[in-house]
Amino acid sequence: MTQDLRGARWRKSSFSADQGNCVEVASNLPGVVGVRDSKNPGGPSLACTPSGWSAFVRGLKRGDLSA
């Protein structure tokens, strides 16, 4: 399924400062969270459900996804 991410307001972590090596997230769209690479803003983007994104972030914080 392809999601329409036009109108997304992208943001990146304040930890990134002015560097371009970041993940950007758009959570202002109804029913979808967009994710993209800040080095390539015109490139491909991922779309997930808000609950899927929340589960991913919780897993990162717990260390469940570390190598």
N, CA, C and O atoms as a MOPAC input file, in Angstrom:
PM7 MOZYME 1SCF
protein

 N      0.83600 1    -1.17000 1     0.00000 1
 C      0.00000 1     0.00000 1     0.00000 1
 C      0.89000 1     1.24600 1     0.00000 1
 O      1.90400 1     1.29000 1     0.69700 1
 N      0.51700 1     2.22600 1    -0.76100 1
 C      1.24300 1     3.48900 1    -0.83100 1
 C      0.47300 1     4.54400 1    -0.06100 1
 O     -0.73400 1     4.70300 1    -0.24300 1
 N      1.17000 1     5.25600 1     0.78900 1
 C      0.55600 1     6.33100 1     1.56100 1
 C      0.91700 1     7.67700 1     0.94300 1
 O      2.03400 1     7.87100 1     0.46200 1
 N     -0.01900 1     8.58200 1     0.96200 1
 C      0.21500 1     9.93400 1     0.48600 1
 C      0.79600 1    10.74600 1     1.63800 1
 O      0.09700 1    11.03400 1     2.60900 1
 N      2.05600 1    11.11200 1     1.53700 1
 C      2.71200 1    11.86900 1     2.59100 1
 C      2.83800 1    13.35200 1     2.25300 1
 O      3.57000 1    14.08300 1     2.92000 1
 N      2.12200 1    13.79800 1     1.21000 1
 C      2.10800 1    15.23400 1     0.92200 1
 C      1.47100 1    15.95800 1     2.10000 1
 O      0.49200 1    15.48200 1     2.67500 1
 N      2.01900 1    17.08500 1     2.44900 1
 C      1.50600 1    17.84400 1     3.58400 1
 C      2.13900 1    17.44900 1     4.90900 1
 O      1.82000 1    18.00700 1     5.95800 1
 N      3.04100 1    16.47800 1     4.84100 1
 C      3.71400 1    16.04900 1     6.07200 1
 C      4.61400 1    17.16600 1     6.59400 1
 O      5.28500 1    17.84500 1     5.81700 1
 N      4.62300 1    17.34700 1     7.88800 1
 C      5.55600 1    18.27700 1     8.53300 1
 C      6.65200 1    17.42900 1     9.16300 1
 O      6.45200 1    16.80900 1    10.20800 1
 N      7.79500 1    17.41100 1     8.52400 1
 C      8.90500 1    16.56300 1     8.93500 1
 C      9.68900 1    17.22500 1    10.06000 1
 O      9.89000 1    18.43900 1    10.06200 1
 N     10.12300 1    16.41900 1    11.00800 1
 C     10.97000 1    16.92800 1    12.09500 1
 C     12.05700 1    15.91000 1    12.38000 1
 O     11.90200 1    14.71700 1    12.11700 1
 N     13.16000 1    16.40300 1    12.92100 1
 C     14.23700 1    15.49800 1    13.29200 1
 C     14.65400 1    15.79200 1    14.71300 1
 O     14.30000 1    16.83200 1    15.26900 1
 N     15.38600 1    14.90500 1    15.28800 1
 C     15.80200 1    15.01800 1    16.67300 1
 C     16.64800 1    16.25900 1    16.89900 1
 O     17.45700 1    16.63600 1    16.05100 1
 N     16.45700 1    16.87800 1    18.03000 1
 C     17.30100 1    18.01800 1    18.39700 1
 C     18.74300 1    17.58200 1    18.63600 1
 O     19.65100 1    18.41300 1    18.60500 1
 N     18.96400 1    16.30200 1    18.87000 1
 C     20.32200 1    15.77000 1    19.05600 1
 C     21.13100 1    15.81600 1    17.76400 1
 O     22.35600 1    15.70600 1    17.79900 1
 N     20.46600 1    15.97400 1    16.63400 1
 C     21.15700 1    15.95600 1    15.35300 1
 C     21.85200 1    17.26900 1    15.03800 1
 O     22.68300 1    17.32200 1    14.13100 1
 N     21.53200 1    18.32200 1    15.76500 1
 C     22.09200 1    19.66300 1    15.53000 1
 C     21.87900 1    20.03300 1    14.06800 1
 O     20.75900 1    19.92800 1    13.56800 1
 N     22.92000 1    20.46000 1    13.37600 1
 C     22.79100 1    20.85300 1    11.97300 1
 C     23.30700 1    19.79300 1    11.02400 1
 O     23.50500 1    20.06500 1     9.84000 1
 N     23.52500 1    18.60600 1    11.51800 1
 C     24.02600 1    17.53500 1    10.65800 1
 C     22.86100 1    16.91600 1     9.90000 1
 O     21.72600 1    16.92700 1    10.37800 1
 N     23.13900 1    16.38200 1     8.73100 1
 C     22.08600 1    15.83300 1     7.89300 1
 C     21.91900 1    14.33400 1     7.99900 1
 O     21.13800 1    13.75400 1     7.24600 1
 N     22.62100 1    13.69500 1     8.90100 1
 C     22.57000 1    12.23300 1     9.00200 1
 C     21.53800 1    11.80300 1    10.03500 1
 O     21.88100 1    11.29500 1    11.10300 1
 N     20.28500 1    12.01300 1     9.70500 1
 C     19.22800 1    11.76300 1    10.68200 1
 C     18.02600 1    11.09600 1    10.02400 1
 O     17.88700 1    11.04500 1     8.80300 1
 N     17.19000 1    10.60300 1    10.88300 1
 C     15.87500 1    10.13200 1    10.47000 1
 C     14.90400 1    11.26700 1    10.76400 1
 O     14.96500 1    11.87900 1    11.83000 1
 N     14.02300 1    11.54500 1     9.83500 1
 C     12.98100 1    12.54100 1    10.05300 1
 C     11.64100 1    11.82600 1    10.16600 1
 O     11.39800 1    10.82200 1     9.49600 1
 N     10.78100 1    12.35800 1    11.02200 1
 C      9.48100 1    11.74900 1    11.28100 1
 C      8.39500 1    12.79500 1    11.06300 1
 O      8.55300 1    13.96100 1    11.42300 1
 N      7.30100 1    12.36100 1    10.47300 1
 C      6.11900 1    13.21000 1    10.30900 1
 C      4.94800 1    12.50800 1    10.97400 1
 O      4.54500 1    11.42100 1    10.56000 1
 N      4.40900 1    13.13300 1    11.99900 1
 C      3.30200 1    12.50700 1    12.72200 1
 C      2.03100 1    13.35400 1    12.66700 1
 O      1.11400 1    13.14100 1    13.46100 1
 N      1.96600 1    14.30600 1    11.74600 1
 C      0.81000 1    15.19300 1    11.66100 1
 C     -0.27500 1    14.68200 1    10.70500 1
 O     -1.30300 1    15.34000 1    10.54100 1
 N     -0.06900 1    13.55200 1    10.08700 1
 C     -1.04700 1    13.02700 1     9.13400 1
 C     -1.98000 1    12.04100 1     9.82600 1
 O     -1.53200 1    11.26400 1    10.67000 1
 N     -3.26200 1    12.05400 1     9.48900 1
 C     -4.19800 1    11.15200 1    10.15700 1
 C     -3.93200 1     9.68500 1     9.83800 1
 O     -3.91500 1     9.28700 1     8.67300 1
 N     -3.72600 1     8.89400 1    10.87300 1
 C     -3.59800 1     7.45300 1    10.72200 1
 C     -2.27600 1     6.93700 1    10.20600 1
 O     -2.15400 1     5.74300 1     9.93500 1
 N     -1.27200 1     7.80300 1    10.05900 1
 C      0.00700 1     7.35200 1     9.51300 1
 C      1.15200 1     8.17800 1    10.10600 1
 O      0.99900 1     9.36700 1    10.38700 1
 N      2.28900 1     7.53000 1    10.28800 1
 C      3.52300 1     8.19600 1    10.67700 1
 C      4.50900 1     7.97400 1     9.54800 1
 O      4.76700 1     6.83700 1     9.15400 1
 N      5.05800 1     9.06000 1     9.02900 1
 C      6.03300 1     8.97900 1     7.95100 1
 C      7.44800 1     9.00100 1     8.50800 1
 O      7.71800 1     9.66300 1     9.51100 1
 N      8.34400 1     8.28000 1     7.85800 1
 C      9.75300 1     8.21600 1     8.26600 1
 C     10.59400 1     8.32700 1     6.99600 1
 O     10.31400 1     7.66300 1     5.99800 1
 N     11.63100 1     9.17200 1     7.04200 1
 C     12.50300 1     9.31100 1     5.87700 1
 C     13.92700 1     9.64600 1     6.32600 1
 O     14.16900 1     9.98600 1     7.48400 1
 N     14.84100 1     9.54300 1     5.39500 1
 C     16.25100 1     9.85600 1     5.61200 1
 C     16.45500 1    11.34000 1     5.33000 1
 O     16.11900 1    11.81500 1     4.24500 1
 N     17.00000 1    12.07500 1     6.29300 1
 C     17.17300 1    13.51200 1     6.10400 1
 C     18.19100 1    13.85100 1     5.01500 1
 O     18.16200 1    14.95600 1     4.47500 1
 N     19.08700 1    12.92400 1     4.68400 1
 C     20.06500 1    13.16900 1     3.62000 1
 C     19.41400 1    13.12300 1     2.24500 1
 O     19.97100 1    13.63900 1     1.27600 1
 N     18.23700 1    12.50700 1     2.15400 1
 C     17.56300 1    12.33000 1     0.88000 1
 C     16.06800 1    12.60300 1     1.04700 1
 O     15.25600 1    11.68800 1     0.91000 1
 N     15.69400 1    13.86200 1     1.34300 1
 C     14.29100 1    14.15500 1     1.62900 1
 C     13.34300 1    13.91400 1     0.45700 1
 O     12.14400 1    13.72800 1     0.66800 1
 N     13.84400 1    13.91300 1    -0.74900 1
 C     12.99900 1    13.63800 1    -1.90500 1
 C     12.94900 1    12.16700 1    -2.26300 1
 O     12.24300 1    11.76900 1    -3.19000 1
 N     13.69700 1    11.36400 1    -1.53200 1
 C     13.76100 1     9.93200 1    -1.80700 1
 C     12.60500 1     9.17400 1    -1.18200 1
 O     11.60300 1     9.77300 1    -0.79200 1
 N     12.73700 1     7.86700 1    -1.08500 1
 C     11.65700 1     7.04900 1    -0.54800 1
 C     11.40100 1     7.33900 1     0.92600 1
 O     12.29800 1     7.73600 1     1.67000 1
 N     10.17300 1     7.13200 1     1.31700 1
 C      9.75200 1     7.29000 1     2.70500 1
 C      9.03300 1     6.02800 1     3.14400 1
 O      8.48900 1     5.28800 1     2.32400 1
 N      9.03900 1     5.79700 1     4.43100 1
 C      8.28200 1     4.69500 1     5.01400 1
 C      7.02600 1     5.25900 1     5.65100 1
 O      7.00800 1     6.41200 1     6.08100 1
 N      5.99900 1     4.46800 1     5.71200 1
 C      4.77000 1     4.85800 1     6.39900 1
 C      4.35800 1     3.71400 1     7.31000 1
 O      4.37200 1     2.55200 1     6.90400 1
 N      3.99700 1     4.04100 1     8.52800 1
 C      3.53400 1     3.01800 1     9.45900 1
 C      2.36300 1     3.57700 1    10.26200 1
 O      2.07800 1     4.77400 1    10.22300 1
 N      1.70800 1     2.70800 1    10.97100 1
 C      0.61000 1     3.14600 1    11.82200 1
 C      1.18600 1     3.84100 1    13.05400 1
 O      2.32700 1     3.57600 1    13.43200 1
 N      0.42300 1     4.71400 1    13.67600 1
 C      0.90300 1     5.32700 1    14.90900 1
 C      1.22800 1     4.29500 1    15.99400 1
 O      2.20500 1     4.46100 1    16.72300 1
 N      0.43200 1     3.24300 1    16.11000 1
 C      0.71900 1     2.22600 1    17.12500 1
 C      1.98200 1     1.44100 1    16.77500 1
 O      2.73700 1     1.06400 1    17.67100 1
 N      2.22200 1     1.19200 1    15.49800 1
 C      3.45100 1     0.52200 1    15.08200 1
 C      4.67600 1     1.36200 1    15.37200 1
 O      5.69700 1     0.84000 1    15.82000 1
 N      4.58400 1     2.66700 1    15.11900 1
 C      5.69100 1     3.57900 1    15.40400 1
 C      5.96500 1     3.62400 1    16.90900 1
 O      7.11900 1     3.58300 1    17.33400 1
 N      4.90700 1     3.71000 1    17.70600 1
 C      5.07500 1     3.74200 1    19.16700 1
 C      5.75200 1     2.46900 1    19.67100 1
 O      6.62500 1     2.53100 1    20.53700 1
 N      5.35600 1     1.31900 1    19.13400 1
 C      5.97200 1     0.05500 1    19.53700 1
 C      7.44700 1     0.02800 1    19.14400 1
 O      8.27800 1    -0.46400 1    19.90800 1
 N      7.77900 1     0.54500 1    17.97300 1
 C      9.16700 1     0.61300 1    17.52400 1
 C      9.99800 1     1.48600 1    18.46700 1
 O     11.08600 1     1.08900 1    18.88400 1
 N      9.48900 1     2.66700 1    18.80100 1
 C     10.21800 1     3.58000 1    19.68700 1
 C     10.37900 1     2.96500 1    21.07800 1
 O     11.45000 1     3.07300 1    21.67500 1
 N      9.33600 1     2.32600 1    21.59900 1
 C      9.45100 1     1.65200 1    22.91400 1
 C     10.52200 1     0.58100 1    22.86700 1
 O     11.30800 1     0.44500 1    23.80600 1
 N     10.56200 1    -0.17600 1    21.78900 1
 C     11.57900 1    -1.22100 1    21.65100 1
 C     12.97900 1    -0.63900 1    21.60800 1
 O     13.89800 1    -1.21000 1    22.19500 1
 N     13.16400 1     0.48300 1    20.92900 1
 C     14.45800 1     1.14300 1    20.90900 1
 C     14.87800 1     1.57900 1    22.30600 1
 O     16.01900 1     1.36700 1    22.71700 1
 N     13.95200 1     2.18500 1    23.02700 1
 C     14.26100 1     2.67200 1    24.37600 1
 C     14.60600 1     1.53600 1    25.32700 1
 O     15.45200 1     1.69900 1    26.20700 1
 N     13.95900 1     0.38800 1    25.16000 1
 C     14.23400 1    -0.77600 1    26.02000 1
 C     15.50100 1    -1.51400 1    25.60800 1
 O     16.03200 1    -2.32300 1    26.36800 1
 N     15.98000 1    -1.23400 1    24.40600 1
 C     17.15800 1    -1.93300 1    23.90000 1
 C     16.81600 1    -3.25100 1    23.21200 1
 O     17.70000 1    -4.07100 1    22.96600 1
 N     15.55900 1    -3.45400 1    22.90800 1
 C     15.13500 1    -4.69900 1    22.26000 1
 C     15.67900 1    -4.83900 1    20.85000 1
 O     15.75900 1    -5.95200 1    20.33100 1
 N     16.05200 1    -3.74800 1    20.22400 1
 C     16.44600 1    -3.77400 1    18.82500 1
 C     17.93000 1    -3.56400 1    18.62400 1
 O     18.38000 1    -3.32400 1    17.50300 1
 N     18.69000 1    -3.65000 1    19.69200 1
 C     20.14100 1    -3.45700 1    19.55500 1
 C     20.77600 1    -4.70200 1    18.97200 1
 O     20.25900 1    -5.80700 1    19.13100 1
 N     21.89000 1    -4.52200 1    18.30100 1
 C     22.57300 1    -5.62900 1    17.62300 1
 C     23.23000 1    -6.57500 1    18.58900 1
 O     23.84400 1    -7.55600 1    18.17100 1

